């Protein structure tokens, strides 16, 4: 059995590479949201710069609870 998430060659992910890729994704998402907000004439809903990859787990769990999903599930 190998890792659930792996490199292109099947190896384990390096946390520095995951962190770097995550920051790139956040920057692109914020740029797209800023552009959308400017075109709509509204304030943008940006992702905080200090967000960590692990914070996604907690954000997702909070969203599930808010949607009525079981905490035990």
Predicted model as a PDB file, atoms N, CA, C, CB and O in Angstrom, pLDDT in the B-factor column:
MODEL        1                                                                  
ATOM      1  N   UNK A   1       0.842  -1.189   0.000  1.00 73.00           N  
ATOM      2  CA  UNK A   1       0.000   0.000   0.000  1.00 73.00           C  
ATOM      3  C   UNK A   1       0.874   1.235   0.000  1.00 73.00           C  
ATOM      4  CB  UNK A   1      -0.951   0.008   1.211  1.00 73.00           C  
ATOM      5  O   UNK A   1       1.843   1.336   0.753  1.00 73.00           O  
ATOM      6  N   UNK A   2       0.516   2.159  -0.850  1.00 77.00           N  
ATOM      7  CA  UNK A   2       1.264   3.405  -0.952  1.00 77.00           C  
ATOM      8  C   UNK A   2       0.519   4.549  -0.291  1.00 77.00           C  
ATOM      9  CB  UNK A   2       1.545   3.739  -2.408  1.00 77.00           C  
ATOM     10  O   UNK A   2      -0.551   4.356   0.286  1.00 77.00           O  
ATOM     11  N   UNK A   3       1.087   5.729  -0.378  1.00 85.00           N  
ATOM     12  CA  UNK A   3       0.441   6.900   0.216  1.00 85.00           C  
ATOM     13  C   UNK A   3      -0.852   7.265  -0.521  1.00 85.00           C  
ATOM     14  CB  UNK A   3       1.402   8.092   0.206  1.00 85.00           C  
ATOM     15  O   UNK A   3      -0.993   6.987  -1.711  1.00 85.00           O  
ATOM     16  N   UNK A   4      -1.791   7.888   0.193  1.00 90.00           N  
ATOM     17  CA  UNK A   4      -3.042   8.320  -0.425  1.00 90.00           C  
ATOM     18  C   UNK A   4      -2.768   9.438  -1.422  1.00 90.00           C  
ATOM     19  CB  UNK A   4      -4.053   8.786   0.648  1.00 90.00           C  
ATOM     20  O   UNK A   4      -3.300   9.433  -2.532  1.00 90.00           O  
ATOM     21  N   UNK A   5      -1.947  10.386  -1.026  1.00 89.00           N  
ATOM     22  CA  UNK A   5      -1.515  11.462  -1.902  1.00 89.00           C  
ATOM     23  C   UNK A   5      -0.034  11.266  -2.146  1.00 89.00           C  
ATOM     24  CB  UNK A   5      -1.817  12.873  -1.289  1.00 89.00           C  
ATOM     25  O   UNK A   5       0.731  11.054  -1.206  1.00 89.00           O  
ATOM     26  N   UNK A   6       0.376  11.335  -3.403  1.00 92.00           N  
ATOM     27  CA  UNK A   6       1.774  11.050  -3.706  1.00 92.00           C  
ATOM     28  C   UNK A   6       2.296  11.992  -4.790  1.00 92.00           C  
ATOM     29  CB  UNK A   6       1.939   9.586  -4.146  1.00 92.00           C  
ATOM     30  O   UNK A   6       1.542  12.731  -5.423  1.00 92.00           O  
ATOM     31  N   UNK A   7       3.604  11.937  -4.977  1.00 92.00           N  
ATOM     32  CA  UNK A   7       4.230  12.682  -6.066  1.00 92.00           C  
ATOM     33  C   UNK A   7       3.902  11.975  -7.380  1.00 92.00           C  
ATOM     34  CB  UNK A   7       5.782  12.801  -5.859  1.00 92.00           C  
ATOM     35  O   UNK A   7       3.300  10.902  -7.382  1.00 92.00           O  
ATOM     36  N   UNK A   8       4.290  12.566  -8.459  1.00 91.00           N  
ATOM     37  CA  UNK A   8       4.031  11.951  -9.772  1.00 91.00           C  
ATOM     38  C   UNK A   8       4.728  10.604  -9.923  1.00 91.00           C  
ATOM     39  CB  UNK A   8       4.484  12.885 -10.890  1.00 91.00           C  
ATOM     40  O   UNK A   8       4.303   9.758 -10.710  1.00 91.00           O  
ATOM     41  N   UNK A   9       5.799  10.416  -9.164  1.00 92.00           N  
ATOM     42  CA  UNK A   9       6.537   9.156  -9.248  1.00 92.00           C  
ATOM     43  C   UNK A   9       6.098   8.156  -8.189  1.00 92.00           C  
ATOM     44  CB  UNK A   9       8.020   9.414  -9.117  1.00 92.00           C  
ATOM     45  O   UNK A   9       6.679   7.076  -8.084  1.00 92.00           O  
ATOM     46  N   UNK A  10       5.065   8.503  -7.388  1.00 90.00           N  
ATOM     47  CA  UNK A  10       4.545   7.581  -6.385  1.00 90.00           C  
ATOM     48  C   UNK A  10       5.158   7.728  -5.008  1.00 90.00           C  
ATOM     49  CB  UNK A  10       4.746   6.202  -6.845  1.00 90.00           C  
ATOM     50  O   UNK A  10       4.838   6.956  -4.104  1.00 90.00           O  
ATOM     51  N   UNK A  11       6.031   8.703  -4.832  1.00 91.00           N  
ATOM     52  CA  UNK A  11       6.663   8.908  -3.533  1.00 91.00           C  
ATOM     53  C   UNK A  11       5.809   9.758  -2.602  1.00 91.00           C  
ATOM     54  CB  UNK A  11       8.016   9.555  -3.713  1.00 91.00           C  
ATOM     55  O   UNK A  11       4.756  10.271  -2.980  1.00 91.00           O  
ATOM     56  N   UNK A  12       6.295   9.890  -1.382  1.00 93.00           N  
ATOM     57  CA  UNK A  12       5.600  10.698  -0.388  1.00 93.00           C  
ATOM     58  C   UNK A  12       5.778  12.183  -0.680  1.00 93.00           C  
ATOM     59  CB  UNK A  12       6.108  10.368   1.020  1.00 93.00           C  
ATOM     60  O   UNK A  12       6.826  12.605  -1.170  1.00 93.00           O  
ATOM     61  N   UNK A  13       4.750  12.973  -0.375  1.00 94.00           N  
ATOM     62  CA  UNK A  13       4.813  14.415  -0.573  1.00 94.00           C  
ATOM     63  C   UNK A  13       5.709  15.050   0.477  1.00 94.00           C  
ATOM     64  CB  UNK A  13       3.410  15.034  -0.523  1.00 94.00           C  
ATOM     65  O   UNK A  13       5.737  14.620   1.630  1.00 94.00           O  
ATOM     66  N   UNK A  14       6.435  16.067   0.070  1.00 95.00           N  
ATOM     67  CA  UNK A  14       7.243  16.851   0.997  1.00 95.00           C  
ATOM     68  C   UNK A  14       6.399  18.029   1.461  1.00 95.00           C  
ATOM     69  CB  UNK A  14       8.582  17.335   0.333  1.00 95.00           C  
ATOM     70  O   UNK A  14       5.804  18.724   0.638  1.00 95.00           O  
ATOM     71  N   UNK A  15       6.339  18.261   2.768  1.00 93.00           N  
ATOM     72  CA  UNK A  15       5.452  19.305   3.282  1.00 93.00           C  
ATOM     73  C   UNK A  15       5.805  20.689   2.756  1.00 93.00           C  
ATOM     74  CB  UNK A  15       5.492  19.316   4.790  1.00 93.00           C  
ATOM     75  O   UNK A  15       4.923  21.538   2.621  1.00 93.00           O  
ATOM     76  N   UNK A  16       7.067  20.929   2.457  1.00 95.00           N  
ATOM     77  CA  UNK A  16       7.446  22.233   1.899  1.00 95.00           C  
ATOM     78  C   UNK A  16       6.824  22.438   0.522  1.00 95.00           C  
ATOM     79  CB  UNK A  16       8.977  22.358   1.808  1.00 95.00           C  
ATOM     80  O   UNK A  16       6.389  23.540   0.188  1.00 95.00           O  
ATOM     81  N   UNK A  17       6.785  21.381  -0.267  1.00 94.00           N  
ATOM     82  CA  UNK A  17       6.191  21.478  -1.601  1.00 94.00           C  
ATOM     83  C   UNK A  17       4.679  21.657  -1.531  1.00 94.00           C  
ATOM     84  CB  UNK A  17       6.528  20.237  -2.420  1.00 94.00           C  
ATOM     85  O   UNK A  17       4.100  22.401  -2.323  1.00 94.00           O  
ATOM     86  N   UNK A  18       4.035  20.968  -0.576  1.00 93.00           N  
ATOM     87  CA  UNK A  18       2.588  21.122  -0.397  1.00 93.00           C  
ATOM     88  C   UNK A  18       2.282  22.554   0.023  1.00 93.00           C  
ATOM     89  CB  UNK A  18       2.043  20.112   0.657  1.00 93.00           C  
ATOM     90  O   UNK A  18       1.362  23.177  -0.506  1.00 93.00           O  
ATOM     91  N   UNK A  19       3.050  23.071   0.969  1.00 94.00           N  
ATOM     92  CA  UNK A  19       2.852  24.437   1.459  1.00 94.00           C  
ATOM     93  C   UNK A  19       3.038  25.454   0.334  1.00 94.00           C  
ATOM     94  CB  UNK A  19       3.825  24.740   2.611  1.00 94.00           C  
ATOM     95  O   UNK A  19       2.254  26.395   0.207  1.00 94.00           O  
ATOM     96  N   UNK A  20       4.064  25.266  -0.472  1.00 95.00           N  
ATOM     97  CA  UNK A  20       4.337  26.189  -1.576  1.00 95.00           C  
ATOM     98  C   UNK A  20       3.205  26.141  -2.610  1.00 95.00           C  
ATOM     99  CB  UNK A  20       5.690  25.847  -2.244  1.00 95.00           C  
ATOM    100  O   UNK A  20       2.750  27.187  -3.071  1.00 95.00           O  
ATOM    101  N   UNK A  21       2.756  24.956  -2.972  1.00 94.00           N  
ATOM    102  CA  UNK A  21       1.669  24.813  -3.941  1.00 94.00           C  
ATOM    103  C   UNK A  21       0.375  25.419  -3.394  1.00 94.00           C  
ATOM    104  CB  UNK A  21       1.454  23.328  -4.296  1.00 94.00           C  
ATOM    105  O   UNK A  21      -0.383  26.044  -4.136  1.00 94.00           O  
ATOM    106  N   UNK A  22       0.126  25.234  -2.106  1.00 95.00           N  
ATOM    107  CA  UNK A  22      -1.068  25.793  -1.486  1.00 95.00           C  
ATOM    108  C   UNK A  22      -1.050  27.316  -1.543  1.00 95.00           C  
ATOM    109  CB  UNK A  22      -1.188  25.320  -0.038  1.00 95.00           C  
ATOM    110  O   UNK A  22      -2.071  27.938  -1.834  1.00 95.00           O  
ATOM    111  N   UNK A  23       0.098  27.914  -1.268  1.00 96.00           N  
ATOM    112  CA  UNK A  23       0.211  29.379  -1.325  1.00 96.00           C  
ATOM    113  C   UNK A  23      -0.048  29.900  -2.739  1.00 96.00           C  
ATOM    114  CB  UNK A  23       1.606  29.828  -0.849  1.00 96.00           C  
ATOM    115  O   UNK A  23      -0.659  30.956  -2.908  1.00 96.00           O  
ATOM    116  N   UNK A  24       0.408  29.172  -3.743  1.00 96.00           N  
ATOM    117  CA  UNK A  24       0.164  29.562  -5.139  1.00 96.00           C  
ATOM    118  C   UNK A  24      -1.340  29.500  -5.443  1.00 96.00           C  
ATOM    119  CB  UNK A  24       0.958  28.637  -6.117  1.00 96.00           C  
ATOM    120  O   UNK A  24      -1.881  30.401  -6.083  1.00 96.00           O  
ATOM    121  N   UNK A  25      -1.998  28.456  -4.990  1.00 96.00           N  
ATOM    122  CA  UNK A  25      -3.434  28.304  -5.215  1.00 96.00           C  
ATOM    123  C   UNK A  25      -4.207  29.421  -4.528  1.00 96.00           C  
ATOM    124  CB  UNK A  25      -3.917  26.938  -4.711  1.00 96.00           C  
ATOM    125  O   UNK A  25      -5.128  29.988  -5.116  1.00 96.00           O  
ATOM    126  N   UNK A  26      -3.840  29.746  -3.282  1.00 96.00           N  
ATOM    127  CA  UNK A  26      -4.506  30.823  -2.548  1.00 96.00           C  
ATOM    128  C   UNK A  26      -4.307  32.153  -3.276  1.00 96.00           C  
ATOM    129  CB  UNK A  26      -3.965  30.913  -1.095  1.00 96.00           C  
ATOM    130  O   UNK A  26      -5.252  32.930  -3.415  1.00 96.00           O  
ATOM    131  N   UNK A  27      -3.086  32.419  -3.741  1.00 96.00           N  
ATOM    132  CA  UNK A  27      -2.811  33.666  -4.455  1.00 96.00           C  
ATOM    133  C   UNK A  27      -3.638  33.764  -5.736  1.00 96.00           C  
ATOM    134  CB  UNK A  27      -1.317  33.772  -4.785  1.00 96.00           C  
ATOM    135  O   UNK A  27      -4.180  34.827  -6.038  1.00 96.00           O  
ATOM    136  N   UNK A  28      -3.742  32.669  -6.492  1.00 97.00           N  
ATOM    137  CA  UNK A  28      -4.539  32.675  -7.722  1.00 97.00           C  
ATOM    138  C   UNK A  28      -6.026  32.864  -7.421  1.00 97.00           C  
ATOM    139  CB  UNK A  28      -4.323  31.372  -8.501  1.00 97.00           C  
ATOM    140  O   UNK A  28      -6.721  33.595  -8.127  1.00 97.00           O  
ATOM    141  N   UNK A  29      -6.502  32.205  -6.379  1.00 96.00           N  
ATOM    142  CA  UNK A  29      -7.918  32.350  -5.998  1.00 96.00           C  
ATOM    143  C   UNK A  29      -8.208  33.783  -5.574  1.00 96.00           C  
ATOM    144  CB  UNK A  29      -8.283  31.373  -4.852  1.00 96.00           C  
ATOM    145  O   UNK A  29      -9.242  34.337  -5.949  1.00 96.00           O  
ATOM    146  N   UNK A  30      -7.314  34.392  -4.800  1.00 97.00           N  
ATOM    147  CA  UNK A  30      -7.508  35.770  -4.364  1.00 97.00           C  
ATOM    148  C   UNK A  30      -7.449  36.746  -5.540  1.00 97.00           C  
ATOM    149  CB  UNK A  30      -6.458  36.144  -3.324  1.00 97.00           C  
ATOM    150  O   UNK A  30      -8.201  37.720  -5.571  1.00 97.00           O  
ATOM    151  N   UNK A  31      -6.568  36.495  -6.500  1.00 97.00           N  
ATOM    152  CA  UNK A  31      -6.481  37.357  -7.682  1.00 97.00           C  
ATOM    153  C   UNK A  31      -7.773  37.274  -8.493  1.00 97.00           C  
ATOM    154  CB  UNK A  31      -5.267  36.962  -8.559  1.00 97.00           C  
ATOM    155  O   UNK A  31      -8.285  38.294  -8.954  1.00 97.00           O  
ATOM    156  N   UNK A  32      -8.294  36.070  -8.666  1.00 97.00           N  
ATOM    157  CA  UNK A  32      -9.540  35.894  -9.416  1.00 97.00           C  
ATOM    158  C   UNK A  32     -10.709  36.546  -8.678  1.00 97.00           C  
ATOM    159  CB  UNK A  32      -9.826  34.396  -9.647  1.00 97.00           C  
ATOM    160  O   UNK A  32     -11.564  37.170  -9.306  1.00 97.00           O  
ATOM    161  N   UNK A  33     -10.753  36.408  -7.361  1.00 97.00           N  
ATOM    162  CA  UNK A  33     -11.823  37.011  -6.568  1.00 97.00           C  
ATOM    163  C   UNK A  33     -11.726  38.531  -6.589  1.00 97.00           C  
ATOM    164  CB  UNK A  33     -11.773  36.500  -5.125  1.00 97.00           C  
ATOM    165  O   UNK A  33     -12.748  39.215  -6.660  1.00 97.00           O  
ATOM    166  N   UNK A  34     -10.519  39.062  -6.527  1.00 96.00           N  
ATOM    167  CA  UNK A  34     -10.336  40.518  -6.597  1.00 96.00           C  
ATOM    168  C   UNK A  34     -10.831  41.056  -7.934  1.00 96.00           C  
ATOM    169  CB  UNK A  34      -8.853  40.892  -6.391  1.00 96.00           C  
ATOM    170  O   UNK A  34     -11.477  42.102  -7.990  1.00 96.00           O  
ATOM    171  N   UNK A  35     -10.527  40.341  -9.001  1.00 97.00           N  
ATOM    172  CA  UNK A  35     -10.973  40.753 -10.337  1.00 97.00           C  
ATOM    173  C   UNK A  35     -12.493  40.694 -10.429  1.00 97.00           C  
ATOM    174  CB  UNK A  35     -10.337  39.860 -11.428  1.00 97.00           C  
ATOM    175  O   UNK A  35     -13.121  41.623 -10.937  1.00 97.00           O  
ATOM    176  N   UNK A  36     -13.086  39.608  -9.939  1.00 96.00           N  
ATOM    177  CA  UNK A  36     -14.533  39.465  -9.971  1.00 96.00           C  
ATOM    178  C   UNK A  36     -15.208  40.568  -9.174  1.00 96.00           C  
ATOM    179  CB  UNK A  36     -14.944  38.102  -9.434  1.00 96.00           C  
ATOM    180  O   UNK A  36     -16.197  41.147  -9.622  1.00 96.00           O  
ATOM    181  N   UNK A  37     -14.671  40.863  -7.985  1.00 97.00           N  
ATOM    182  CA  UNK A  37     -15.249  41.892  -7.128  1.00 97.00           C  
ATOM    183  C   UNK A  37     -15.141  43.273  -7.777  1.00 97.00           C  
ATOM    184  CB  UNK A  37     -14.557  41.896  -5.760  1.00 97.00           C  
ATOM    185  O   UNK A  37     -16.072  44.075  -7.694  1.00 97.00           O  
ATOM    186  N   UNK A  38     -14.019  43.546  -8.415  1.00 96.00           N  
ATOM    187  CA  UNK A  38     -13.836  44.842  -9.081  1.00 96.00           C  
ATOM    188  C   UNK A  38     -14.832  45.002 -10.223  1.00 96.00           C  
ATOM    189  CB  UNK A  38     -12.394  44.983  -9.612  1.00 96.00           C  
ATOM    190  O   UNK A  38     -15.399  46.080 -10.407  1.00 96.00           O  
ATOM    191  N   UNK A  39     -15.047  43.941 -10.987  1.00 96.00           N  
ATOM    192  CA  UNK A  39     -16.003  43.996 -12.096  1.00 96.00           C  
ATOM    193  C   UNK A  39     -17.434  44.159 -11.603  1.00 96.00           C  
ATOM    194  CB  UNK A  39     -15.894  42.739 -12.948  1.00 96.00           C  
ATOM    195  O   UNK A  39     -18.254  44.802 -12.258  1.00 96.00           O  
ATOM    196  N   UNK A  40     -17.731  43.573 -10.443  1.00 96.00           N  
ATOM    197  CA  UNK A  40     -19.077  43.652  -9.876  1.00 96.00           C  
ATOM    198  C   UNK A  40     -19.269  44.898  -9.026  1.00 96.00           C  
ATOM    199  CB  UNK A  40     -19.365  42.419  -9.044  1.00 96.00           C  
ATOM    200  O   UNK A  40     -20.391  45.234  -8.648  1.00 96.00           O  
ATOM    201  N   UNK A  41     -18.175  45.579  -8.728  1.00 95.00           N  
ATOM    202  CA  UNK A  41     -18.258  46.768  -7.888  1.00 95.00           C  
ATOM    203  C   UNK A  41     -18.557  46.452  -6.439  1.00 95.00           C  
ATOM    204  CB  UNK A  41     -19.303  47.691  -8.417  1.00 95.00           C  
ATOM    205  O   UNK A  41     -19.192  47.244  -5.742  1.00 95.00           O  
ATOM    206  N   UNK A  42     -18.102  45.298  -5.984  1.00 94.00           N  
ATOM    207  CA  UNK A  42     -18.326  44.884  -4.599  1.00 94.00           C  
ATOM    208  C   UNK A  42     -16.992  44.616  -3.925  1.00 94.00           C  
ATOM    209  CB  UNK A  42     -19.229  43.629  -4.533  1.00 94.00           C  
ATOM    210  O   UNK A  42     -15.943  44.629  -4.568  1.00 94.00           O  
ATOM    211  N   UNK A  43     -17.044  44.373  -2.628  1.00 91.00           N  
ATOM    212  CA  UNK A  43     -15.839  43.988  -1.895  1.00 91.00           C  
ATOM    213  C   UNK A  43     -15.541  42.525  -2.139  1.00 91.00           C  
ATOM    214  CB  UNK A  43     -15.995  44.261  -0.384  1.00 91.00           C  
ATOM    215  O   UNK A  43     -16.457  41.710  -2.252  1.00 91.00           O  
ATOM    216  N   UNK A  44     -14.293  42.196  -2.221  1.00 91.00           N  
ATOM    217  CA  UNK A  44     -13.908  40.807  -2.459  1.00 91.00           C  
ATOM    218  C   UNK A  44     -13.953  39.978  -1.191  1.00 91.00           C  
ATOM    219  CB  UNK A  44     -12.523  40.745  -3.056  1.00 91.00           C  
ATOM    220  O   UNK A  44     -13.779  40.501  -0.091  1.00 91.00           O  
ATOM    221  N   UNK A  45     -14.185  38.699  -1.347  1.00 93.00           N  
ATOM    222  CA  UNK A  45     -14.184  37.758  -0.231  1.00 93.00           C  
ATOM    223  C   UNK A  45     -12.891  36.947  -0.334  1.00 93.00           C  
ATOM    224  CB  UNK A  45     -15.467  36.822  -0.251  1.00 93.00           C  
ATOM    225  O   UNK A  45     -12.881  35.833  -0.859  1.00 93.00           O  
ATOM    226  N   UNK A  46     -11.809  37.521   0.172  1.00 96.00           N  
ATOM    227  CA  UNK A  46     -10.480  36.940  -0.008  1.00 96.00           C  
ATOM    228  C   UNK A  46     -10.133  35.934   1.088  1.00 96.00           C  
ATOM    229  CB  UNK A  46      -9.436  38.037  -0.041  1.00 96.00           C  
ATOM    230  O   UNK A  46     -10.638  36.001   2.208  1.00 96.00           O  
ATOM    231  N   UNK A  47      -9.267  35.017   0.731  1.00 94.00           N  
ATOM    232  CA  UNK A  47      -8.734  34.044   1.685  1.00 94.00           C  
ATOM    233  C   UNK A  47      -7.601  34.733   2.445  1.00 94.00           C  
ATOM    234  CB  UNK A  47      -8.229  32.725   0.960  1.00 94.00           C  
ATOM    235  O   UNK A  47      -6.737  35.354   1.826  1.00 94.00           O  
ATOM    236  N   UNK A  48      -7.591  34.635   3.772  1.00 94.00           N  
ATOM    237  CA  UNK A  48      -6.520  35.288   4.536  1.00 94.00           C  
ATOM    238  C   UNK A  48      -5.135  34.766   4.141  1.00 94.00           C  
ATOM    239  CB  UNK A  48      -6.743  35.078   6.038  1.00 94.00           C  
ATOM    240  O   UNK A  48      -4.964  33.571   3.898  1.00 94.00           O  
ATOM    241  N   UNK A  49      -4.157  35.659   4.078  1.00 87.00           N  
ATOM    242  CA  UNK A  49      -2.788  35.274   3.706  1.00 87.00           C  
ATOM    243  C   UNK A  49      -2.170  34.291   4.692  1.00 87.00           C  
ATOM    244  CB  UNK A  49      -1.911  36.507   3.607  1.00 87.00           C  
ATOM    245  O   UNK A  49      -1.327  33.479   4.311  1.00 87.00           O  
ATOM    246  N   UNK A  50      -2.577  34.358   5.942  1.00 92.00           N  
ATOM    247  CA  UNK A  50      -1.963  33.524   6.985  1.00 92.00           C  
ATOM    248  C   UNK A  50      -2.578  32.134   7.099  1.00 92.00           C  
ATOM    249  CB  UNK A  50      -2.072  34.217   8.311  1.00 92.00           C  
ATOM    250  O   UNK A  50      -2.178  31.358   7.967  1.00 92.00           O  
ATOM    251  N   UNK A  51      -3.553  31.799   6.233  1.00 94.00           N  
ATOM    252  CA  UNK A  51      -4.198  30.493   6.333  1.00 94.00           C  
ATOM    253  C   UNK A  51      -3.182  29.384   6.065  1.00 94.00           C  
ATOM    254  CB  UNK A  51      -5.382  30.393   5.343  1.00 94.00           C  
ATOM    255  O   UNK A  51      -2.322  29.498   5.192  1.00 94.00           O  
ATOM    256  N   UNK A  52      -3.306  28.324   6.833  1.00 93.00           N  
ATOM    257  CA  UNK A  52      -2.425  27.173   6.664  1.00 93.00           C  
ATOM    258  C   UNK A  52      -3.198  26.047   5.985  1.00 93.00           C  
ATOM    259  CB  UNK A  52      -1.850  26.702   8.032  1.00 93.00           C  
ATOM    260  O   UNK A  52      -4.427  26.013   6.049  1.00 93.00           O  
ATOM    261  N   UNK A  53      -2.506  25.151   5.353  1.00 90.00           N  
ATOM    262  CA  UNK A  53      -3.143  24.028   4.668  1.00 90.00           C  
ATOM    263  C   UNK A  53      -4.014  23.239   5.642  1.00 90.00           C  
ATOM    264  CB  UNK A  53      -2.082  23.108   4.031  1.00 90.00           C  
ATOM    265  O   UNK A  53      -5.126  22.839   5.297  1.00 90.00           O  
ATOM    266  N   UNK A  54      -3.514  23.017   6.852  1.00 92.00           N  
ATOM    267  CA  UNK A  54      -4.248  22.233   7.855  1.00 92.00           C  
ATOM    268  C   UNK A  54      -5.549  22.928   8.264  1.00 92.00           C  
ATOM    269  CB  UNK A  54      -3.368  21.998   9.093  1.00 92.00           C  
ATOM    270  O   UNK A  54      -6.494  22.258   8.679  1.00 92.00           O  
ATOM    271  N   UNK A  55      -5.613  24.252   8.155  1.00 94.00           N  
ATOM    272  CA  UNK A  55      -6.824  24.987   8.518  1.00 94.00           C  
ATOM    273  C   UNK A  55      -8.014  24.575   7.654  1.00 94.00           C  
ATOM    274  CB  UNK A  55      -6.586  26.491   8.390  1.00 94.00           C  
ATOM    275  O   UNK A  55      -9.161  24.733   8.073  1.00 94.00           O  
ATOM    276  N   UNK A  56      -7.763  24.053   6.467  1.00 92.00           N  
ATOM    277  CA  UNK A  56      -8.845  23.608   5.594  1.00 92.00           C  
ATOM    278  C   UNK A  56      -9.655  22.495   6.249  1.00 92.00           C  
ATOM    279  CB  UNK A  56      -8.286  23.132   4.253  1.00 92.00           C  
ATOM    280  O   UNK A  56     -10.868  22.410   6.059  1.00 92.00           O  
ATOM    281  N   UNK A  57      -8.994  21.655   7.008  1.00 91.00           N  
ATOM    282  CA  UNK A  57      -9.677  20.556   7.691  1.00 91.00           C  
ATOM    283  C   UNK A  57     -10.714  21.105   8.665  1.00 91.00           C  
ATOM    284  CB  UNK A  57      -8.662  19.661   8.436  1.00 91.00           C  
ATOM    285  O   UNK A  57     -11.848  20.630   8.712  1.00 91.00           O  
ATOM    286  N   UNK A  58     -10.316  22.102   9.434  1.00 92.00           N  
ATOM    287  CA  UNK A  58     -11.216  22.681  10.424  1.00 92.00           C  
ATOM    288  C   UNK A  58     -12.336  23.479   9.754  1.00 92.00           C  
ATOM    289  CB  UNK A  58     -10.436  23.576  11.390  1.00 92.00           C  
ATOM    290  O   UNK A  58     -13.481  23.449  10.204  1.00 92.00           O  
ATOM    291  N   UNK A  59     -12.001  24.187   8.686  1.00 92.00           N  
ATOM    292  CA  UNK A  59     -13.000  24.952   7.954  1.00 92.00           C  
ATOM    293  C   UNK A  59     -14.054  24.023   7.355  1.00 92.00           C  
ATOM    294  CB  UNK A  59     -12.335  25.789   6.852  1.00 92.00           C  
ATOM    295  O   UNK A  59     -15.251  24.303   7.412  1.00 92.00           O  
ATOM    296  N   UNK A  60     -13.591  22.925   6.786  1.00 93.00           N  
ATOM    297  CA  UNK A  60     -14.517  21.959   6.197  1.00 93.00           C  
ATOM    298  C   UNK A  60     -15.415  21.349   7.267  1.00 93.00           C  
ATOM    299  CB  UNK A  60     -13.746  20.855   5.459  1.00 93.00           C  
ATOM    300  O   UNK A  60     -16.622  21.219   7.064  1.00 93.00           O  
ATOM    301  N   UNK A  61     -14.839  20.977   8.398  1.00 92.00           N  
ATOM    302  CA  UNK A  61     -15.622  20.394   9.491  1.00 92.00           C  
ATOM    303  C   UNK A  61     -16.668  21.383   9.999  1.00 92.00           C  
ATOM    304  CB  UNK A  61     -14.700  19.963  10.645  1.00 92.00           C  
ATOM    305  O   UNK A  61     -17.807  20.998  10.264  1.00 92.00           O  
ATOM    306  N   UNK A  62     -16.294  22.638  10.134  1.00 94.00           N  
ATOM    307  CA  UNK A  62     -17.253  23.659  10.588  1.00 94.00           C  
ATOM    308  C   UNK A  62     -18.396  23.815   9.593  1.00 94.00           C  
ATOM    309  CB  UNK A  62     -16.546  25.014  10.790  1.00 94.00           C  
ATOM    310  O   UNK A  62     -19.553  23.967   9.984  1.00 94.00           O  
ATOM    311  N   UNK A  63     -18.065  23.775   8.309  1.00 94.00           N  
ATOM    312  CA  UNK A  63     -19.095  23.869   7.285  1.00 94.00           C  
ATOM    313  C   UNK A  63     -20.051  22.688   7.312  1.00 94.00           C  
ATOM    314  CB  UNK A  63     -18.461  23.974   5.929  1.00 94.00           C  
ATOM    315  O   UNK A  63     -21.258  22.858   7.137  1.00 94.00           O  
ATOM    316  N   UNK A  64     -19.518  21.498   7.528  1.00 94.00           N  
ATOM    317  CA  UNK A  64     -20.365  20.304   7.613  1.00 94.00           C  
ATOM    318  C   UNK A  64     -21.316  20.382   8.802  1.00 94.00           C  
ATOM    319  CB  UNK A  64     -19.502  19.042   7.719  1.00 94.00           C  
ATOM    320  O   UNK A  64     -22.494  20.041   8.696  1.00 94.00           O  
ATOM    321  N   UNK A  65     -20.787  20.835   9.932  1.00 94.00           N  
ATOM    322  CA  UNK A  65     -21.626  20.969  11.132  1.00 94.00           C  
ATOM    323  C   UNK A  65     -22.718  22.009  10.890  1.00 94.00           C  
ATOM    324  CB  UNK A  65     -20.766  21.366  12.368  1.00 94.00           C  
ATOM    325  O   UNK A  65     -23.874  21.795  11.258  1.00 94.00           O  
ATOM    326  N   UNK A  66     -22.355  23.135  10.270  1.00 96.00           N  
ATOM    327  CA  UNK A  66     -23.330  24.193   9.966  1.00 96.00           C  
ATOM    328  C   UNK A  66     -24.402  23.695   9.004  1.00 96.00           C  
ATOM    329  CB  UNK A  66     -22.623  25.419   9.369  1.00 96.00           C  
ATOM    330  O   UNK A  66     -25.540  24.164   9.039  1.00 96.00           O  
ATOM    331  N   UNK A  67     -24.035  22.740   8.140  1.00 96.00           N  
ATOM    332  CA  UNK A  67     -24.998  22.184   7.180  1.00 96.00           C  
ATOM    333  C   UNK A  67     -25.867  21.092   7.793  1.00 96.00           C  
ATOM    334  CB  UNK A  67     -24.266  21.627   5.972  1.00 96.00           C  
ATOM    335  O   UNK A  67     -26.745  20.543   7.127  1.00 96.00           O  
ATOM    336  N   UNK A  68     -25.618  20.775   9.081  1.00 95.00           N  
ATOM    337  CA  UNK A  68     -26.453  19.791   9.770  1.00 95.00           C  
ATOM    338  C   UNK A  68     -25.916  18.383   9.770  1.00 95.00           C  
ATOM    339  CB  UNK A  68     -27.783  19.778   9.169  1.00 95.00           C  
ATOM    340  O   UNK A  68     -26.624  17.461  10.175  1.00 95.00           O  
ATOM    341  N   UNK A  69     -24.693  18.182   9.331  1.00 95.00           N  
ATOM    342  CA  UNK A  69     -24.112  16.836   9.345  1.00 95.00           C  
ATOM    343  C   UNK A  69     -23.773  16.427  10.772  1.00 95.00           C  
ATOM    344  CB  UNK A  69     -22.850  16.772   8.453  1.00 95.00           C  
ATOM    345  O   UNK A  69     -23.504  17.273  11.625  1.00 95.00           O  
ATOM    346  N   UNK A  70     -23.787  15.132  11.019  1.00 91.00           N  
ATOM    347  CA  UNK A  70     -23.477  14.620  12.342  1.00 91.00           C  
ATOM    348  C   UNK A  70     -22.007  14.846  12.696  1.00 91.00           C  
ATOM    349  CB  UNK A  70     -23.816  13.137  12.421  1.00 91.00           C  
ATOM    350  O   UNK A  70     -21.116  14.650  11.870  1.00 91.00           O  
ATOM    351  N   UNK A  71     -21.779  15.256  13.921  1.00 84.00           N  
ATOM    352  CA  UNK A  71     -20.405  15.451  14.387  1.00 84.00           C  
ATOM    353  C   UNK A  71     -19.671  14.118  14.403  1.00 84.00           C  
ATOM    354  CB  UNK A  71     -20.385  16.097  15.794  1.00 84.00           C  
ATOM    355  O   UNK A  71     -18.482  14.061  14.089  1.00 84.00           O  
ATOM    356  N   UNK A  72     -20.364  13.055  14.763  1.00 83.00           N  
ATOM    357  CA  UNK A  72     -19.746  11.726  14.851  1.00 83.00           C  
ATOM    358  C   UNK A  72     -19.391  11.173  13.476  1.00 83.00           C  
ATOM    359  CB  UNK A  72     -20.680  10.755  15.570  1.00 83.00           C  
ATOM    360  O   UNK A  72     -18.448  10.394  13.341  1.00 83.00           O  
ATOM    361  N   UNK A  73     -20.140  11.573  12.463  1.00 74.00           N  
ATOM    362  CA  UNK A  73     -19.872  11.078  11.108  1.00 74.00           C  
ATOM    363  C   UNK A  73     -18.622  11.731  10.588  1.00 74.00           C  
ATOM    364  CB  UNK A  73     -21.061  11.348  10.156  1.00 74.00           C  
ATOM    365  O   UNK A  73     -18.207  11.461   9.461  1.00 74.00           O  
TER     366      UNK A  73                                                      
ENDMDL                                                                          
END                                                                             
